[in-house]
Amino acid sequence: MRILVVEDDDGIAEGLQANLRQRGYAVDVCFSIAAAWEALGQEAFDLVLLDLGLVDGDGVELLQRLRHAPGGKALPDPQTPVLIMTARDQVSDRISGLNLGADDYLTKPFDVDELEARMRALLRRAAGRAHPLLSHGELVVDPANHTVLRRGRPVDLSPREFTLLLVLLESRGRVQSRAQLEARLYNWQDTVESNTVEVHVHHLRRKLGDGVIVTMRGVGYFIPREE
């Protein structure tokens, strides 16, 4: 999943990026409102982690601009989930942030495990599901514990393979192009080979069975909806 961290404290930003990348997320960092707005106009992010005290203004300004974006197929997407993370701990600050369109609010300092739990809840809600597990045929996927069971037996997936499977499961019935999948799996610093997605799909098919992921030649990949 592609995450945008908007945070002007180098230590916090780099620590979050390293920690979340270890957990399988593709994480990009912006240090200002201007840079974040430009990034949101160029890339589709699954979630924004937003600090409020930024070098060029209050993060709420970015939140308001995002929520008033035109939407449709154009970027930035006004429906992008936003989790505010800030040292402002007054109840009035939390109420204001939520009323202005934030989806959640976490005060610093925070535990990264709690942050990820809140992130998973927001991503689950954005995907339109309430249950924490995803099931498909013989598969049961647990995003919280990064585990996959096939016929009740664990399947060993790399972090990128797990993320690719999760993306395809949450978009069942909709074809995802190679470019769309690359955008969800990799951040700006990653080097992406031309056949990287194909290699991940090949490994998933070998581990999960050939019938799970379908190729639409010249277009992309998808997991069919179950009838």
Summary of the structure (lengths in Angstrom):
residues: 227
radius of gyration: 18.0
end to end distance: 26.6
largest distance: 53.8
contacts: 658
relative contact order: 0.12
helix: 39%
strand: 21%
